[in-house]
Amino acid sequence: MDQIEINGVEYVKKESIPQLDEKYVIIRTYSAGVFFGIIKEYNEETRTIIMKSARRIWRWEGAASLSELAIEGTQKPEECKFPCETYNHLISQVIEIIPCTEKAVESIQGVEVWTQK
Protein backbone atom coordinates (compact mmCIF):
# COMPACT_ATOMS: atom_id res chain seq x y z
CA MET A 1 0.00 0.00 0.00
CA ASP A 2 1.35 3.42 -0.90
CA GLN A 3 1.58 5.77 2.06
CA ILE A 4 3.48 8.83 3.11
CA GLU A 5 4.00 10.58 6.43
CA ILE A 6 3.90 14.37 6.66
CA ASN A 7 4.32 16.12 10.02
CA GLY A 8 3.53 12.90 11.86
CA VAL A 9 0.32 12.21 9.90
CA GLU A 10 0.13 9.14 7.63
CA TYR A 11 -1.63 9.55 4.28
CA VAL A 12 -2.70 6.54 2.20
CA LYS A 13 -3.14 6.56 -1.58
CA LYS A 14 -6.80 6.44 -2.57
CA GLU A 15 -7.56 3.60 -4.99
CA SER A 16 -10.11 5.35 -7.16
CA ILE A 17 -10.42 8.07 -9.71
CA PRO A 18 -12.46 10.73 -7.86
CA GLN A 19 -13.47 12.72 -10.95
CA LEU A 20 -14.99 9.52 -12.40
CA ASP A 21 -16.85 8.29 -9.29
CA GLU A 22 -20.41 7.32 -10.26
CA LYS A 23 -19.83 8.38 -13.86
CA TYR A 24 -20.20 6.16 -16.91
CA VAL A 25 -17.03 5.35 -18.81
CA ILE A 26 -15.85 3.18 -21.65
CA ILE A 27 -12.78 1.13 -20.83
CA ARG A 28 -10.52 -0.76 -23.19
CA THR A 29 -8.45 -3.65 -21.93
CA TYR A 30 -5.36 -5.36 -23.24
CA SER A 31 -7.09 -8.66 -23.99
CA ALA A 32 -10.67 -8.75 -22.62
CA GLY A 33 -12.18 -6.18 -24.95
CA VAL A 34 -14.21 -3.06 -24.33
CA PHE A 35 -16.73 -2.30 -21.56
CA PHE A 36 -19.24 0.46 -20.74
CA GLY A 37 -20.27 1.02 -17.13
CA ILE A 38 -19.54 2.70 -13.82
CA ILE A 39 -16.22 2.28 -12.03
CA LYS A 40 -16.84 0.95 -8.53
CA GLU A 41 -13.18 0.40 -7.62
CA TYR A 42 -9.92 1.03 -9.44
CA ASN A 43 -6.43 -0.17 -8.62
CA GLU A 44 -3.95 1.83 -10.65
CA GLU A 45 -1.01 -0.37 -9.67
CA THR A 46 -2.60 -3.59 -10.99
CA ARG A 47 -4.68 -1.82 -13.68
CA THR A 48 -7.77 -3.62 -12.40
CA ILE A 49 -11.29 -2.21 -12.26
CA ILE A 50 -14.47 -3.45 -10.66
CA MET A 51 -17.41 -2.12 -12.67
CA LYS A 52 -21.09 -2.01 -11.89
CA SER A 53 -23.77 -1.80 -14.57
CA ALA A 54 -21.15 -3.07 -17.03
CA ARG A 55 -21.96 -3.95 -20.62
CA ARG A 56 -19.42 -5.47 -22.95
CA ILE A 57 -19.13 -3.49 -26.18
CA TRP A 58 -18.86 -6.58 -28.37
CA ARG A 59 -19.46 -4.76 -31.65
CA TRP A 60 -20.39 -1.18 -32.42
CA GLU A 61 -21.48 0.70 -35.51
CA GLY A 62 -22.34 4.35 -36.01
CA ALA A 63 -19.21 5.76 -34.36
CA ALA A 64 -15.75 5.94 -35.91
CA SER A 65 -13.90 5.12 -32.68
CA LEU A 66 -14.38 4.45 -28.99
CA SER A 67 -13.68 8.12 -28.37
CA GLU A 68 -16.56 9.13 -30.63
CA LEU A 69 -18.79 6.47 -29.05
CA ALA A 70 -18.02 7.95 -25.60
CA ILE A 71 -18.83 11.50 -26.77
CA GLU A 72 -21.60 11.11 -29.36
CA GLY A 73 -22.97 7.61 -28.77
CA THR A 74 -23.96 5.44 -31.72
CA GLN A 75 -25.79 6.56 -34.85
CA LYS A 76 -26.73 2.92 -35.63
CA PRO A 77 -27.97 1.29 -32.41
CA GLU A 78 -29.73 -1.51 -34.29
CA GLU A 79 -26.37 -2.68 -35.65
CA CYS A 80 -24.59 -2.75 -32.28
CA LYS A 81 -24.05 -5.88 -30.20
CA PHE A 82 -24.00 -5.01 -26.49
CA PRO A 83 -24.90 -7.95 -24.18
CA CYS A 84 -26.68 -7.63 -20.82
CA GLU A 85 -25.29 -5.76 -17.80
CA THR A 86 -23.10 -7.46 -15.24
CA TYR A 87 -22.51 -6.35 -11.65
CA ASN A 88 -19.26 -6.28 -9.69
CA HIS A 89 -17.44 -7.23 -12.87
CA LEU A 90 -13.70 -7.54 -12.25
CA ILE A 91 -11.77 -6.40 -15.31
CA SER A 92 -7.99 -6.53 -15.52
CA GLN A 93 -5.34 -5.14 -17.86
CA VAL A 94 -7.12 -1.80 -18.31
CA ILE A 95 -5.25 0.37 -20.81
CA GLU A 96 -7.76 3.14 -21.54
CA ILE A 97 -10.56 4.90 -19.61
CA ILE A 98 -12.81 7.28 -21.55
CA PRO A 99 -15.47 9.31 -19.67
CA CYS A 100 -18.88 9.34 -21.39
CA THR A 101 -21.16 12.30 -22.01
CA GLU A 102 -24.84 12.14 -21.05
CA LYS A 103 -25.68 11.99 -24.75
CA ALA A 104 -23.49 8.90 -25.17
CA VAL A 105 -24.83 7.25 -22.00
CA GLU A 106 -28.42 7.61 -23.25
CA SER A 107 -27.45 6.28 -26.67
CA ILE A 108 -25.55 3.26 -25.36
CA GLN A 109 -28.19 2.42 -22.78
CA GLY A 110 -30.77 2.61 -25.56
CA VAL A 111 -29.11 -0.22 -27.50
CA GLU A 112 -31.20 -3.38 -27.21
CA VAL A 113 -29.54 -6.18 -25.23
CA TRP A 114 -27.90 -8.55 -27.69
CA THR A 115 -28.17 -12.30 -27.10
CA GLN A 116 -27.17 -15.30 -29.16
CA LYS A 117 -30.40 -16.57 -30.67
Rosetta constraint file for C-alpha pairs under 8 A:
AtomPair CA 1 CA 12 HARMONIC 7.41 0.50
AtomPair CA 1 CA 13 HARMONIC 7.44 0.50
AtomPair CA 2 CA 12 HARMONIC 5.98 0.50
AtomPair CA 2 CA 13 HARMONIC 5.52 0.50
AtomPair CA 3 CA 10 HARMONIC 6.67 0.50
AtomPair CA 3 CA 11 HARMONIC 5.43 0.50
AtomPair CA 3 CA 12 HARMONIC 4.36 0.50
AtomPair CA 3 CA 13 HARMONIC 6.02 0.50
AtomPair CA 4 CA 10 HARMONIC 5.63 0.50
AtomPair CA 4 CA 11 HARMONIC 5.29 0.50
AtomPair CA 4 CA 12 HARMONIC 6.66 0.50
AtomPair CA 5 CA 9 HARMONIC 5.31 0.50
AtomPair CA 5 CA 10 HARMONIC 4.30 0.50
AtomPair CA 5 CA 11 HARMONIC 6.12 0.50
AtomPair CA 6 CA 10 HARMONIC 6.52 0.50
AtomPair CA 6 CA 11 HARMONIC 7.72 0.50
AtomPair CA 15 CA 41 HARMONIC 6.98 0.50
AtomPair CA 15 CA 42 HARMONIC 5.65 0.50
AtomPair CA 15 CA 43 HARMONIC 5.35 0.50
AtomPair CA 15 CA 44 HARMONIC 6.94 0.50
AtomPair CA 16 CA 21 HARMONIC 7.66 0.50
AtomPair CA 16 CA 41 HARMONIC 5.84 0.50
AtomPair CA 16 CA 42 HARMONIC 4.89 0.50
AtomPair CA 16 CA 43 HARMONIC 6.79 0.50
AtomPair CA 16 CA 44 HARMONIC 7.91 0.50
AtomPair CA 17 CA 21 HARMONIC 6.44 0.50
AtomPair CA 17 CA 42 HARMONIC 7.06 0.50
AtomPair CA 20 CA 24 HARMONIC 7.67 0.50
AtomPair CA 20 CA 25 HARMONIC 7.92 0.50
AtomPair CA 20 CA 39 HARMONIC 7.36 0.50
AtomPair CA 20 CA 99 HARMONIC 7.29 0.50
AtomPair CA 21 CA 38 HARMONIC 7.68 0.50
AtomPair CA 21 CA 39 HARMONIC 6.64 0.50
AtomPair CA 21 CA 40 HARMONIC 7.38 0.50
AtomPair CA 22 CA 38 HARMONIC 5.89 0.50
AtomPair CA 22 CA 39 HARMONIC 6.79 0.50
AtomPair CA 22 CA 40 HARMONIC 7.50 0.50
AtomPair CA 23 CA 38 HARMONIC 5.69 0.50
AtomPair CA 23 CA 39 HARMONIC 7.33 0.50
AtomPair CA 23 CA 99 HARMONIC 7.32 0.50
AtomPair CA 23 CA 100 HARMONIC 7.65 0.50
AtomPair CA 24 CA 36 HARMONIC 6.94 0.50
AtomPair CA 24 CA 37 HARMONIC 5.15 0.50
AtomPair CA 24 CA 38 HARMONIC 4.68 0.50
AtomPair CA 24 CA 39 HARMONIC 7.39 0.50
AtomPair CA 24 CA 99 HARMONIC 6.32 0.50
AtomPair CA 24 CA 100 HARMONIC 5.65 0.50
AtomPair CA 24 CA 105 HARMONIC 6.98 0.50
AtomPair CA 25 CA 36 HARMONIC 5.71 0.50
AtomPair CA 25 CA 37 HARMONIC 5.66 0.50
AtomPair CA 25 CA 38 HARMONIC 6.17 0.50
AtomPair CA 25 CA 39 HARMONIC 7.48 0.50
AtomPair CA 25 CA 70 HARMONIC 7.34 0.50
AtomPair CA 25 CA 97 HARMONIC 6.54 0.50
AtomPair CA 25 CA 98 HARMONIC 5.39 0.50
AtomPair CA 25 CA 99 HARMONIC 4.35 0.50
AtomPair CA 25 CA 100 HARMONIC 5.10 0.50
AtomPair CA 26 CA 34 HARMONIC 6.98 0.50
AtomPair CA 26 CA 35 HARMONIC 5.55 0.50
AtomPair CA 26 CA 36 HARMONIC 4.44 0.50
AtomPair CA 26 CA 37 HARMONIC 6.69 0.50
AtomPair CA 26 CA 66 HARMONIC 7.59 0.50
AtomPair CA 26 CA 70 HARMONIC 6.57 0.50
AtomPair CA 26 CA 97 HARMONIC 5.92 0.50
AtomPair CA 26 CA 98 HARMONIC 5.11 0.50
AtomPair CA 26 CA 99 HARMONIC 6.46 0.50
AtomPair CA 26 CA 100 HARMONIC 6.87 0.50
AtomPair CA 27 CA 34 HARMONIC 5.64 0.50
AtomPair CA 27 CA 35 HARMONIC 5.28 0.50
AtomPair CA 27 CA 36 HARMONIC 6.49 0.50
AtomPair CA 27 CA 94 HARMONIC 6.86 0.50
AtomPair CA 27 CA 95 HARMONIC 7.57 0.50
AtomPair CA 27 CA 96 HARMONIC 5.46 0.50
AtomPair CA 27 CA 97 HARMONIC 4.54 0.50
AtomPair CA 27 CA 98 HARMONIC 6.19 0.50
AtomPair CA 28 CA 33 HARMONIC 5.94 0.50
AtomPair CA 28 CA 34 HARMONIC 4.49 0.50
AtomPair CA 28 CA 35 HARMONIC 6.60 0.50
AtomPair CA 28 CA 94 HARMONIC 6.04 0.50
AtomPair CA 28 CA 95 HARMONIC 5.89 0.50
AtomPair CA 28 CA 96 HARMONIC 5.06 0.50
AtomPair CA 28 CA 97 HARMONIC 6.70 0.50
AtomPair CA 29 CA 33 HARMONIC 5.43 0.50
AtomPair CA 29 CA 34 HARMONIC 6.27 0.50
AtomPair CA 29 CA 91 HARMONIC 7.90 0.50
AtomPair CA 29 CA 92 HARMONIC 7.04 0.50
AtomPair CA 29 CA 93 HARMONIC 5.33 0.50
AtomPair CA 29 CA 94 HARMONIC 4.28 0.50
AtomPair CA 29 CA 95 HARMONIC 5.26 0.50
AtomPair CA 29 CA 96 HARMONIC 6.84 0.50
AtomPair CA 30 CA 93 HARMONIC 5.38 0.50
AtomPair CA 30 CA 94 HARMONIC 6.33 0.50
AtomPair CA 30 CA 95 HARMONIC 6.23 0.50
AtomPair CA 31 CA 93 HARMONIC 7.28 0.50
AtomPair CA 32 CA 91 HARMONIC 7.76 0.50
AtomPair CA 32 CA 92 HARMONIC 7.91 0.50
AtomPair CA 33 CA 56 HARMONIC 7.54 0.50
AtomPair CA 33 CA 57 HARMONIC 7.56 0.50
AtomPair CA 33 CA 58 HARMONIC 7.51 0.50
AtomPair CA 34 CA 56 HARMONIC 5.90 0.50
AtomPair CA 34 CA 57 HARMONIC 5.28 0.50
AtomPair CA 34 CA 58 HARMONIC 7.10 0.50
AtomPair CA 35 CA 54 HARMONIC 6.37 0.50
AtomPair CA 35 CA 55 HARMONIC 5.56 0.50
AtomPair CA 35 CA 56 HARMONIC 4.38 0.50
AtomPair CA 35 CA 57 HARMONIC 5.34 0.50
AtomPair CA 36 CA 53 HARMONIC 7.98 0.50
AtomPair CA 36 CA 54 HARMONIC 5.47 0.50
AtomPair CA 36 CA 55 HARMONIC 5.18 0.50
AtomPair CA 36 CA 56 HARMONIC 6.32 0.50
AtomPair CA 36 CA 57 HARMONIC 6.72 0.50
AtomPair CA 37 CA 51 HARMONIC 6.16 0.50
AtomPair CA 37 CA 52 HARMONIC 6.11 0.50
AtomPair CA 37 CA 53 HARMONIC 5.16 0.50
AtomPair CA 37 CA 54 HARMONIC 4.18 0.50
AtomPair CA 37 CA 55 HARMONIC 6.30 0.50
AtomPair CA 38 CA 51 HARMONIC 5.40 0.50
AtomPair CA 38 CA 52 HARMONIC 5.33 0.50
AtomPair CA 38 CA 53 HARMONIC 6.23 0.50
AtomPair CA 38 CA 54 HARMONIC 6.80 0.50
AtomPair CA 39 CA 49 HARMONIC 6.67 0.50
AtomPair CA 39 CA 50 HARMONIC 6.14 0.50
AtomPair CA 39 CA 51 HARMONIC 4.61 0.50
AtomPair CA 39 CA 52 HARMONIC 6.50 0.50
AtomPair CA 40 CA 49 HARMONIC 7.40 0.50
AtomPair CA 40 CA 50 HARMONIC 5.44 0.50
AtomPair CA 40 CA 51 HARMONIC 5.19 0.50
AtomPair CA 40 CA 52 HARMONIC 6.18 0.50
AtomPair CA 40 CA 88 HARMONIC 7.71 0.50
AtomPair CA 41 CA 49 HARMONIC 5.65 0.50
AtomPair CA 41 CA 50 HARMONIC 5.07 0.50
AtomPair CA 41 CA 51 HARMONIC 7.05 0.50
AtomPair CA 42 CA 47 HARMONIC 7.32 0.50
AtomPair CA 42 CA 48 HARMONIC 5.92 0.50
AtomPair CA 42 CA 49 HARMONIC 4.52 0.50
AtomPair CA 42 CA 50 HARMONIC 6.50 0.50
AtomPair CA 43 CA 47 HARMONIC 5.60 0.50
AtomPair CA 43 CA 48 HARMONIC 5.29 0.50
AtomPair CA 43 CA 49 HARMONIC 6.42 0.50
AtomPair CA 44 CA 48 HARMONIC 6.87 0.50
AtomPair CA 46 CA 92 HARMONIC 7.63 0.50
AtomPair CA 46 CA 93 HARMONIC 7.56 0.50
AtomPair CA 47 CA 92 HARMONIC 6.04 0.50
AtomPair CA 47 CA 93 HARMONIC 5.38 0.50
AtomPair CA 47 CA 94 HARMONIC 5.23 0.50
AtomPair CA 47 CA 95 HARMONIC 7.48 0.50
AtomPair CA 48 CA 90 HARMONIC 7.11 0.50
AtomPair CA 48 CA 91 HARMONIC 5.68 0.50
AtomPair CA 48 CA 92 HARMONIC 4.28 0.50
AtomPair CA 48 CA 93 HARMONIC 6.17 0.50
AtomPair CA 48 CA 94 HARMONIC 6.22 0.50
AtomPair CA 49 CA 89 HARMONIC 7.96 0.50
AtomPair CA 49 CA 90 HARMONIC 5.85 0.50
AtomPair CA 49 CA 91 HARMONIC 5.20 0.50
AtomPair CA 49 CA 92 HARMONIC 6.34 0.50
AtomPair CA 49 CA 94 HARMONIC 7.36 0.50
AtomPair CA 50 CA 88 HARMONIC 5.65 0.50
AtomPair CA 50 CA 89 HARMONIC 5.29 0.50
AtomPair CA 50 CA 90 HARMONIC 4.46 0.50
AtomPair CA 50 CA 91 HARMONIC 6.13 0.50
AtomPair CA 51 CA 87 HARMONIC 6.70 0.50
AtomPair CA 51 CA 88 HARMONIC 5.44 0.50
AtomPair CA 51 CA 89 HARMONIC 5.11 0.50
AtomPair CA 51 CA 90 HARMONIC 6.59 0.50
AtomPair CA 51 CA 91 HARMONIC 7.55 0.50
AtomPair CA 52 CA 86 HARMONIC 6.70 0.50
AtomPair CA 52 CA 87 HARMONIC 4.57 0.50
AtomPair CA 52 CA 88 HARMONIC 5.14 0.50
AtomPair CA 52 CA 89 HARMONIC 6.45 0.50
AtomPair CA 53 CA 85 HARMONIC 5.33 0.50
AtomPair CA 53 CA 86 HARMONIC 5.73 0.50
AtomPair CA 53 CA 87 HARMONIC 5.55 0.50
AtomPair CA 54 CA 85 HARMONIC 5.00 0.50
AtomPair CA 54 CA 86 HARMONIC 5.12 0.50
AtomPair CA 54 CA 87 HARMONIC 6.45 0.50
AtomPair CA 54 CA 89 HARMONIC 6.96 0.50
AtomPair CA 55 CA 82 HARMONIC 6.30 0.50
AtomPair CA 55 CA 83 HARMONIC 6.11 0.50
AtomPair CA 55 CA 84 HARMONIC 5.99 0.50
AtomPair CA 55 CA 85 HARMONIC 4.73 0.50
AtomPair CA 55 CA 86 HARMONIC 6.52 0.50
AtomPair CA 56 CA 82 HARMONIC 5.80 0.50
AtomPair CA 56 CA 83 HARMONIC 6.15 0.50
AtomPair CA 56 CA 84 HARMONIC 7.87 0.50
AtomPair CA 56 CA 85 HARMONIC 7.82 0.50
AtomPair CA 57 CA 81 HARMONIC 6.79 0.50
AtomPair CA 57 CA 82 HARMONIC 5.11 0.50
AtomPair CA 57 CA 83 HARMONIC 7.56 0.50
AtomPair CA 58 CA 80 HARMONIC 7.92 0.50
AtomPair CA 58 CA 81 HARMONIC 5.55 0.50
AtomPair CA 58 CA 82 HARMONIC 5.69 0.50
AtomPair CA 58 CA 83 HARMONIC 7.48 0.50
AtomPair CA 59 CA 80 HARMONIC 5.54 0.50
AtomPair CA 59 CA 81 HARMONIC 4.94 0.50
AtomPair CA 59 CA 82 HARMONIC 6.88 0.50
AtomPair CA 60 CA 74 HARMONIC 7.55 0.50
AtomPair CA 60 CA 77 HARMONIC 7.98 0.50
AtomPair CA 60 CA 79 HARMONIC 6.97 0.50
AtomPair CA 60 CA 80 HARMONIC 4.49 0.50
AtomPair CA 60 CA 81 HARMONIC 6.37 0.50
AtomPair CA 60 CA 82 HARMONIC 7.93 0.50
AtomPair CA 61 CA 74 HARMONIC 6.56 0.50
AtomPair CA 61 CA 75 HARMONIC 7.31 0.50
AtomPair CA 61 CA 76 HARMONIC 5.71 0.50
AtomPair CA 61 CA 77 HARMONIC 7.22 0.50
AtomPair CA 61 CA 79 HARMONIC 5.95 0.50
AtomPair CA 61 CA 80 HARMONIC 5.66 0.50
AtomPair CA 62 CA 73 HARMONIC 7.96 0.50
AtomPair CA 62 CA 74 HARMONIC 4.71 0.50
AtomPair CA 62 CA 75 HARMONIC 4.26 0.50
AtomPair CA 62 CA 76 HARMONIC 4.63 0.50
AtomPair CA 62 CA 77 HARMONIC 7.35 0.50
AtomPair CA 63 CA 68 HARMONIC 5.69 0.50
AtomPair CA 63 CA 69 HARMONIC 5.38 0.50
AtomPair CA 63 CA 72 HARMONIC 7.71 0.50
AtomPair CA 63 CA 73 HARMONIC 6.99 0.50
AtomPair CA 63 CA 74 HARMONIC 5.45 0.50
AtomPair CA 63 CA 75 HARMONIC 6.65 0.50
AtomPair CA 64 CA 68 HARMONIC 6.22 0.50
AtomPair CA 64 CA 69 HARMONIC 7.53 0.50
AtomPair CA 65 CA 69 HARMONIC 6.24 0.50
AtomPair CA 66 CA 70 HARMONIC 6.09 0.50
AtomPair CA 67 CA 71 HARMONIC 6.37 0.50
AtomPair CA 67 CA 98 HARMONIC 6.93 0.50
AtomPair CA 68 CA 72 HARMONIC 5.57 0.50
AtomPair CA 68 CA 73 HARMONIC 6.84 0.50
AtomPair CA 69 CA 73 HARMONIC 4.34 0.50
AtomPair CA 69 CA 74 HARMONIC 5.91 0.50
AtomPair CA 69 CA 104 HARMONIC 6.56 0.50
AtomPair CA 70 CA 98 HARMONIC 6.64 0.50
AtomPair CA 70 CA 99 HARMONIC 6.60 0.50
AtomPair CA 70 CA 100 HARMONIC 4.51 0.50
AtomPair CA 70 CA 101 HARMONIC 6.45 0.50
AtomPair CA 70 CA 104 HARMONIC 5.56 0.50
AtomPair CA 70 CA 105 HARMONIC 7.73 0.50
AtomPair CA 71 CA 100 HARMONIC 5.80 0.50
AtomPair CA 71 CA 101 HARMONIC 5.36 0.50
AtomPair CA 71 CA 103 HARMONIC 7.15 0.50
AtomPair CA 71 CA 104 HARMONIC 5.57 0.50
AtomPair CA 72 CA 101 HARMONIC 7.46 0.50
AtomPair CA 72 CA 103 HARMONIC 6.21 0.50
AtomPair CA 72 CA 104 HARMONIC 5.10 0.50
AtomPair CA 73 CA 103 HARMONIC 6.53 0.50
AtomPair CA 73 CA 104 HARMONIC 3.86 0.50
AtomPair CA 73 CA 105 HARMONIC 7.03 0.50
AtomPair CA 73 CA 106 HARMONIC 7.76 0.50
AtomPair CA 73 CA 107 HARMONIC 5.13 0.50
AtomPair CA 73 CA 108 HARMONIC 6.11 0.50
AtomPair CA 74 CA 104 HARMONIC 7.42 0.50
AtomPair CA 74 CA 107 HARMONIC 6.20 0.50
AtomPair CA 74 CA 108 HARMONIC 6.91 0.50
AtomPair CA 76 CA 80 HARMONIC 6.93 0.50
AtomPair CA 77 CA 107 HARMONIC 7.63 0.50
AtomPair CA 77 CA 108 HARMONIC 7.70 0.50
AtomPair CA 77 CA 110 HARMONIC 7.51 0.50
AtomPair CA 77 CA 111 HARMONIC 5.26 0.50
AtomPair CA 77 CA 112 HARMONIC 7.70 0.50
AtomPair CA 78 CA 111 HARMONIC 6.94 0.50
AtomPair CA 78 CA 112 HARMONIC 7.47 0.50
AtomPair CA 80 CA 111 HARMONIC 7.05 0.50
AtomPair CA 81 CA 113 HARMONIC 7.41 0.50
AtomPair CA 81 CA 114 HARMONIC 5.31 0.50
AtomPair CA 82 CA 111 HARMONIC 7.08 0.50
AtomPair CA 82 CA 112 HARMONIC 7.43 0.50
AtomPair CA 82 CA 113 HARMONIC 5.81 0.50
AtomPair CA 82 CA 114 HARMONIC 5.40 0.50
AtomPair CA 83 CA 113 HARMONIC 5.08 0.50
AtomPair CA 83 CA 114 HARMONIC 4.65 0.50
AtomPair CA 83 CA 115 HARMONIC 6.17 0.50
AtomPair CA 84 CA 113 HARMONIC 5.46 0.50
AtomPair CA 84 CA 114 HARMONIC 7.04 0.50
AtomPair CA 84 CA 115 HARMONIC 7.97 0.50
AtomPair CA 100 CA 104 HARMONIC 5.98 0.50
AtomPair CA 100 CA 105 HARMONIC 6.34 0.50
AtomPair CA 101 CA 105 HARMONIC 6.24 0.50
AtomPair CA 102 CA 106 HARMONIC 6.19 0.50
AtomPair CA 103 CA 107 HARMONIC 6.27 0.50
AtomPair CA 104 CA 108 HARMONIC 6.01 0.50
AtomPair CA 105 CA 109 HARMONIC 5.94 0.50
AtomPair CA 106 CA 110 HARMONIC 5.99 0.50
AtomPair CA 107 CA 111 HARMONIC 6.77 0.50
